[in-house]
Amino acid sequence: MSAAPNSRSFLKRYGWVLAGLLITVLVVVLLAPAASSDPDGLDRVAEDKEFVHKGKDPAYEWLPDYTIPGIDDERVSVILSGLIGVGIVFGVTLGLAAAVRASRRART
C-alpha cells in the first residue's frame, strides 16, 4: 500500500524547487556583477543602425539599469536588484502554480 502524495516530506516534494532557487540566487550573486555594461539587444541594434535618438525614456523605472537608487555600491545594488527580480519571478510562478492547482481541484 503506497502512501498518499501529500504525506511525503517537504524536501521530497519541493526539493527541486529549492535547489533551482538556490542555483538562481548563486548565479545572480556570483555572475550579475560581472555582466558587461556594453549595450545589448535592442539598444545595440539602435546604436548600430543609428536610430537610438528616436527612443523615448520610460515614464517610470522600478530598477533603472539593474540598480537600486540610493545604494552607492554598484556591485551590491546590482546583486540586490537581481535578487528582487528573482523574487518577483518566483512569486508570480508560485501564484500561477497555485491557481492552476486550485482550478484542477475544483474540476474534480
C-alpha positions as CSV (number, residue, x, y, z in Angstrom):
1,M,0.0,0.0,0.0
2,S,1.6,3.3,-1.0
3,A,1.4,6.5,1.0
4,A,-0.6,9.4,-0.2
5,P,1.4,12.0,-2.2
6,N,0.8,14.7,0.5
7,S,2.4,12.5,3.2
8,R,5.9,12.9,1.6
9,S,8.3,15.3,3.4
10,F,8.5,18.9,2.4
11,L,12.0,18.4,1.0
12,K,11.0,15.4,-1.1
13,R,8.1,17.3,-2.5
14,Y,9.8,20.7,-3.1
15,G,13.5,19.9,-3.0
16,W,13.9,20.5,-6.8
17,V,12.2,23.9,-6.4
18,L,14.5,24.9,-3.6
19,A,17.6,23.6,-5.5
20,G,16.6,25.7,-8.5
21,L,16.0,28.8,-6.4
22,L,19.4,28.3,-4.7
23,I,21.2,27.9,-8.1
24,T,19.4,31.0,-9.4
25,V,20.4,33.0,-6.3
26,L,24.0,31.9,-6.7
27,V,24.1,32.8,-10.3
28,V,22.8,36.3,-9.5
29,V,25.3,36.8,-6.7
30,L,28.3,35.5,-8.5
31,L,27.7,36.5,-12.1
32,A,25.5,39.6,-12.2
33,P,28.3,41.9,-11.0
34,A,30.5,40.6,-13.9
35,A,27.9,41.4,-16.6
36,S,29.0,43.7,-19.4
37,S,27.9,47.3,-19.2
38,D,28.0,47.5,-23.0
39,P,24.6,47.9,-24.7
40,D,22.9,44.7,-25.7
41,G,19.8,43.6,-27.5
42,L,17.7,46.4,-28.9
43,D,20.0,49.1,-27.5
44,R,22.9,47.7,-29.5
45,V,20.8,47.5,-32.7
46,A,19.6,51.0,-32.2
47,E,23.1,52.3,-31.9
48,D,24.4,50.2,-34.9
49,K,21.5,51.4,-37.1
50,E,21.7,54.9,-35.8
51,F,18.1,55.3,-34.6
52,V,18.9,55.4,-30.9
53,H,17.9,59.1,-30.7
54,K,14.3,58.3,-31.6
55,G,13.8,56.2,-28.5
56,K,11.9,57.6,-25.5
57,D,12.7,57.0,-21.9
58,P,10.2,55.1,-19.9
59,A,7.7,57.0,-17.8
60,Y,8.8,55.1,-14.7
61,E,11.5,52.5,-13.9
62,W,11.4,50.2,-10.9
63,L,15.1,49.2,-11.1
64,P,16.8,51.6,-13.6
65,D,19.8,49.9,-15.3
66,Y,19.5,46.9,-12.9
67,T,20.4,49.1,-9.9
68,I,18.6,50.4,-6.8
69,P,18.6,54.2,-6.4
70,G,20.2,55.3,-3.2
71,I,22.6,52.4,-2.9
72,D,26.1,53.7,-3.8
73,D,27.9,50.4,-4.1
74,E,27.2,49.4,-7.7
75,R,28.0,45.7,-7.0
76,V,25.6,45.5,-4.1
77,S,23.0,47.4,-6.0
78,V,23.2,45.1,-9.0
79,I,23.0,42.0,-6.8
80,L,20.0,43.3,-4.8
81,S,18.1,44.3,-7.9
82,G,18.8,40.8,-9.4
83,L,17.5,39.1,-6.2
84,I,14.4,41.3,-6.3
85,G,13.8,40.2,-9.9
86,V,14.3,36.5,-8.9
87,G,11.9,37.0,-6.1
88,I,9.2,38.6,-8.3
89,V,9.5,35.8,-10.9
90,F,9.5,33.2,-8.3
91,G,6.4,34.7,-6.6
92,V,4.5,35.0,-9.8
93,T,5.3,31.4,-10.8
94,L,4.2,30.2,-7.4
95,G,1.0,32.2,-7.7
96,L,0.3,30.8,-11.2
97,A,1.0,27.2,-10.0
98,A,-1.4,27.7,-7.0
99,A,-4.1,29.0,-9.4
100,V,-3.7,26.0,-11.7
101,R,-3.7,23.6,-8.8
102,A,-6.9,25.2,-7.4
103,S,-8.5,25.1,-10.8
104,R,-7.7,21.4,-11.2
105,R,-9.0,20.5,-7.7
106,A,-12.2,22.4,-8.4
107,R,-12.9,20.3,-11.5
108,T,-12.6,17.1,-9.7
